[in-house]
C-alpha cells in the first residue's frame, strides 16, 4: 500500500515505504527483527542516518518497535478479515430503526464537541489545497468579475468538463467534454443516475457492506435492495451477481469497485473486466461510484470498470469533496448511453453548477496543482492508515481484525466476542466520541460486531486518545484483553 514518488520523496521516506511494503506482504513477519542500521544502509546504499530516519517513520506508523540493545522489530499486526461465506440474496427495504440510527450517527458527527473517528470527510484545512484555491478564485474575480453576474447555464463550465475528460484517462476512461455532466457533488450524481435508469419498485443490487447513505436514498426513490455477497479483499461475488442477472432480479447495480467504502478493497483487474462484460451482456446498468478512485496508493492507478464499458451500460460518478474542497460540492458523471436523458434530468433538477466554483476548479486542474496535491494526500493517508492500525493492534481486544485499504482513508474493523458495535457507539457518545457502527452499512445483521474508522484527521493527542479509549471500552464490554506492546 506504499506510495513512492521519486520526484517528491526524500531518501528516507522512500526507504520507509519500501520497508512498509515488505512488512505488509509478509517479507518481514510479525516479531521478526529488521536489518541492523549499518547492514540496511549498505544494502540500500544510503547513510545510517537515512536508515534511522526511515525506521522512525515506521515507528510512528506503528509498524515497528525499538528494543533496547536488540534493534528494531516488526510489531504484531492486525489479522485481515476472512472471506465471508455467501449468503442468500433477498429483497430488503431499510427499516425505520435503520434510518433512525443513520440520523443519530449524523447528528453525533455534526456535534462540535465530539471527537470524530469515523466521519469520511477531512476535518482540517491542511488536507485541502485551500491557499491555492483561494488565490485562483481571487484572481478570477479580479479578471472576470462578471462570473458571478451571469447565470451558469447547461452544460456548465467547458474548462472543467475538458479537464475532467483529460484526467479520466488516468483511470482508463476515454471521454470528451460532451460526455461529462457536472453535478452538485457525487451524491447528486448517484441520485440522478438512479432516477435515470430505474422506476419506483425496481430492485437495485448493492455490495454488502456498502456506503450507508445509499439506503435512505434508495428508500426516497421507492427502490428495493438486494445485497450481493462481497469479499473484504476482492469485492463483489461475480458468480452471485451473474446468477441474479440471469434470473432477471436486478434493474440496476450500484458498486464501488475501486477503494470501496467502507472496506477499502480494489477489485482485481480481471474482475473489473468481467463485471463490465456482465452488465453489458445482460444490459443492466452499473452505477460505478468512483469517489476514492484518485486516492489509490498504487501507481499507475487501477482502471475504473467504466474503462471496459463496451456499449455504455456503466455510469461513472465521482466528485471533488474528498480531495479539493468539501464546500464546493462539485461532482460529475459520465453516463454512457444515458447521457442525454440524464443531462435533461439534471437541467430540470438543479440546472447547473456555480460558474465561479467550476471555473476555479477547472483552473486548478489545468495548472497541475491537483496532481501535486494528490501525491501528498496519498502518502499522508497511507501513513495514517498504518498508524491507526498500529494503535488498534495494541489497544483493541485480542482477535480484532481489520481490512488493509488500498487507498483513501477509511477501513473496516471486526471486533471479537460478538461485541455489539451499536451499544459501543452509544457508550462512546457519553464520552463525546463518535464512531460509525457496522450495522449502518447493511440491511442484514451480519455486521453487528463491526465498525468503520476514518484516518482523515490530524493525528493529534485528541484523535489518538479517542482511538485508544474506543479500544479500552471494547475490551471492557467484551471481556477480552488487548494485545499491548
N, C-alpha and C positions, 0 to 999 in steps of 0.2 A: 504494500500500500504506500510505497515511498514516492516522493516527488523530488526528482533531481533536475535542476535547471543549471547547466554549466555556466550559462551567461550571468546568472544572478547569485548562485550559491557560493559560499566560501568553501575552502577545502574541508574544514572540519564539519560543516553541515552536510556536505556530500558524503563524507565518510560515515557520519551518523546515520544517514538514510540507507547506505549500503549495509551497515550492520543491523539496522532495524529490519530490513528485508530478510537478512539471514535468520534473525530471531523469529520473524513471522512464518517463514517457510520451514522452520524446524532444523536448519543447519546448526544453530546453537539451541539446544534443548533447555527447558527449564531446569535450573540448578547447575548448568554447566558453566565452566569458567571461560571468560573471554581471553583472547591472547594478551600476554603481558604488553605493557606500553611500548617497550623497545622492539619487541617482535612485530607488533602490529604496525609500528612506524616503518620498519624495514620492509615489510610485505607490501605496504601501500605506497611506499616511497614518499612519506611525509615526515614532518618533525614530531618529536614526542609531545610537544605542546599541542599540536593539532589533534593527535590521538586523545590526549587528556580532555581537550575541549569537546570532542565528539562523545567521549564517554560521559561527560557531564550532561550533555544534551539527552542522552539515553537515560541517565538517572532521573532527570527532570520529567521525562515522559513515562517513568515508572517501569521501564523495561529491564533495567539492571540495578544492582546494588553493590556498593563497595564494602568489602570485608577487611578490617584492619589486618595488615601483614599477610593477606591472602590474595588480594586482587579484586577483580570485578566479576560478578556472577549474574547470570540471567535469572530474573525473578520468576516466581510461579505466575503463569499467565492464565487468563480465563479460558476454560474449555469452550469450544464452539458449540452452538446449538445443533442438536441432532436433527436429521431429516425426519419430518413428521410422516406418520402413515397417512395414506389417502383417506379422505372421509367422503361420505355420500353427499353429493351435491343436492341441495334442496332450496326451494324458493323461500326468501325471507323478506320481511319489511321491518324497519327499525321500530322497536317498541318505544313507548313513551318514556319508560325508565332509561333506555339508552340515550334518547335525545335529551332528557333531563340531566344525565351525567355529563354529556358533552357541554351543556350550558354551564354546569357547575365548574367544570375544568376551565372553560373560557373566562368565567368570572374571576377565578383564582389567578389565572395567568395575567389578567389585566390589573390586578391589585398592586399598587405601587409599593406596598410594604412587604410583599412576599419575595423570597428568593426563588427564582425560577430555574429549574434544572432540566426542563423538558420542552419549553416553547421553541419551535423550529424557526426562530427569527432572531438574527443577531441583534443584541440589545446595546451595542456600543458603537459610536461613530467610527472608531478606528478599524472596524470591519468593512467600512464602505469608503469609496473614494470621494468623500464629502468635499474636500478642498478643491479638487479638480472639477467636480461637477458644478460647484458654486462659481468658479472662475468662468467656466464655459457659459453658464446661464447669464452671468453678469455681462459678459462680452456680447452675447446675443441680444440682450436687452438694450445695450448701448447702440449696437449696429443696426438692429432691426426692431425698434420699439413697436412697430405695427403688428408684431407677432401676437400680442395679447389683445389687439383691437379688431381682429378678424375671426370669424367662425372657422373652426377646423373642420372642413367638410371631408366626407369619404373620398378616397380610401385612406386618407391620412398622410403623414409625412413620407414623401418619396425617399428622402435621405435615409430615414430609419429603416424603411422596408428594404431598400437596396442593401444596407449594411447587414440586416438580418439574413437576407438571402446569401450574401457573401460569406458570412460567418458560419452559416449552416453547413457549409462544405466540410468543416472540421468534424462534423458528425455524420458525414457521408451523404447528406441530403442535398440534392440539386434543385434549387428554386430560383425563380425570378422575383422581382419586387411585386409583380402582379399576383403571384401565388400566395402572398402574405397578407393576412388580415390582422391589423392591430387591435388589441383588446385591453380592457381595464384589468390587467393582471392575468395570471394563469387561471385563476378561479373563474373569471368570466369566460375565458377560452373553453374551459371544460364544460361550463353551463351551456354555452352556445353550441358546442359540439353535440352534447346530449339532446338539446332541443332540435337540432338539425336532423339527427339520424334515428330518433325514437319517437314513439307516441305514448300517451298515458296508458299504463297497463303492461307495457313491454317489459322484458326481462333483460337485465344488464349483468354480465359476468364481471366479478371483481376478484383481485388477489385477496388472500387472507393470511395474515392481517394486511390491512390497507389503510390509506390516509383516512382518518375517521370522519372528516367533514364531508366526504362523499355521501355518507348515509343521510344526513338531513337534506343535502342537495337532491339526491335521488327521490327522497320522500316528497319534497316540494314539487317534483315533476310527476308524481304518481307513478314512479317506476319501481319494479320489483328487483330483488338482488338474488343472484346465485353466486355463492362464494366458491372459488376454484382452488383446489389444493395448491399450496405454494411452498416450495422448498426454501429454507432460510438462506441457502448459499447459491442456488441456481434459478430460483424463480418459479413461474407458473408451471404446473404439470401440463405439458402439452398433450400428453395422452388423454388426460381427463378433459382438457379443452376440446380436443378433436372429437371425443365421444359426444360432448354437449352440442357441438356444431353439427355433427352427423344426425343427432336426434332433433335438430332444429329447435333447441330450447333457448337459444340466445338471440337477441335482436341487436346487441352491441356488446363491446368489451371495453372496460377502462383498465389500463395497466400502466405500471411504471417500470419498464424493463431495465432502466439504467439508473443506478444509485437509488434503489427503491426506498420509499418512506413507508414504514419505519425500519425495515430490516437491513437496508444498506447494500444489498447484493446488486450485481450487474449480471444479467443473463449472458451465457456463453454465446459467441458469435453464431455457431451453428444453430442454436436455439432461437436466436433472433430471426435468422433466415427462415427457419421452419414456421415460426409464428406469423411472419409476413405472408408466407405461402398459404398457410391455413386460412387466414382471413380473406385473402384474395380468391382462393379456390371456392370457399363457401359463401363469399360475398356478404360477410358480416363485418360491419365497421369496427375497427380498433381505434379507440381514442387513447393515444400514447401521451402520457404525462412525462415531459422531459425537463421538469423544473430543476433537477440537480445534475443534468447531463454534462454541463460545462464544469462541474466541480469534481469530476473524476480525478483520482490520484494518479492514474497512469497517463502516459502519452506515447503514441497518439491515442486520442480518445476512442473508446469503443463506439462503433456507429449506432445510430438510432435504428429501430425497426423500420422507420419511415424510409431509410436508405434502401431497403429491399422491397419497397411497395411497388408492385407490378402495375396494378390497374387503378390506383388511387383510393384504396379502401382504408388507408391509415390516415388519421387526422392527428397531426403533431401539435401539441400545446406546450407552451412554456412562458417564462416571464423573467423579469429582472429584479424582483423584490428581494431575492436571497443574495444577490451579488452586487447590486448597484445602489439602490435606494428604495426601501420599503414604501415610502410615502409616494413614490412616483406611480406605482401600480400600473406599469406598462408591461403588457404581455403581447403574445402573438400566436397565431395558429396558421398552419399550412393544412388546409382541409381537403386536398386532393380533388377527387371527383365532386365533392360537395362544396367547393369554394364559392361558387356563385350564390347558391342557396344560403350558405352561412353568412356571406357578406351582406345580403339583403336583410337577414335576421339581425345582424349587428346594427345596421342602419336604423331599423325601427326600434331597437332595444336601447342603445346608448349612443347612437350616431357614430362618433369617432372619439379619438383621444386628444388630449391637450396638445396644441401645436407647439407651445413653448417647451413642455416636457419632452415631447417626441423629438424635436429638433436638438435639444440639449443632449439627449441620449444618443441620437444619431451622430452628432459631432464627436462625442466621447468614443464611440465605437470606431469611428473613422480615424481618429488620431492615433490609435494603437494603445491608448491608455488602459483600455479594458483588458487587453492581453497581459500587460504587466500586473495589473490588479489581480487577475485570476491566478497567476502564478504564485503571488504572495498568499492569497487565500488558501490555495490547495496545500501549500506547505504548512501553513498555520493550522488548518483543520486536521491534517494528518497527524501532526504533533499533539494536538489537543485531544483527539480521539485516543491516541496511545496513552496519554497521561490520565485521562478519565478511566480507561480500562484498567490501568495500573492501580488506581485508588480503589476501584471496585474489587479487584483481585485480593486486596489486602483487608478491606473493611466490610465487605458483604459476606453473607453466610457461606460456609463451605458448600460446594455443589452449585453455586451460581454459575450460569452460563451466559454467554453474550455473543452476538454477531460481531464480525470484523468488517466494518463497512469498506467499500471500495471507492468511496468518495463522500463528499458532503460532510455533515456534522451530527447526524443522528444515528443511533444504533439501538438494538433490541436486547433486553436483559430478561432472562427467565430465572426466577427465584426457586429455591428448593423447598420441600416440606409443604407443598400446596398452600403457600402463603398467599392470602387474598390481597392483591395489589390495590383494589378499591378501598379496602379497610386501611391499608398503608397510606394511601392518598389522603384519607380523612384524618388519620392520626398526624400526618405531617403538616396539614393545614393548621393544626393547633400550634405548631411551632413556626408558622409562616414560611413553610417550604412547599413549593408546588411541583409535583411531577405528573405525568400522564399515565394512568393505569392501562394495562394491555386490553382490558375489556372494551375500551372505546374503539379498538381497531378491528373488531369483528362482530358479527351478529350472533355468533355462537358463544359457547362458554369455554372454548379451548385455550383462551389467553388470560385466564383469570389470575394466573401467577406471574404474569409478565408485565413489563413496563418499558416505555421508551424514554431514553435520555438524550439530551442535546448538549453539544460542546461548542456552541456559538456564542459563548460569553467569555469575558476576561477571566483567566484562571487566578482570581484573587482569593484572599482569605475567606470571603463570604461564600463564594461558589464552592470551593473545596470543602469548607466546613459543612455546607448543606449536603454535599455528596456523601461525606463521611457519616454525617448524622443519619442520613437515609439508610446507610448500611447498618449502623448500630441499631436502629429501630427495627429493621428487617431481621437482624439477629435475635433481638428481644422477642419479637412476635412469633418467629419460627422456632425458637429454642435451639438454634444451630449457631455454633460459634463461628467467628471469622477466621480466615487463614492467618492474618497478621503478616508481619515481615519475615 
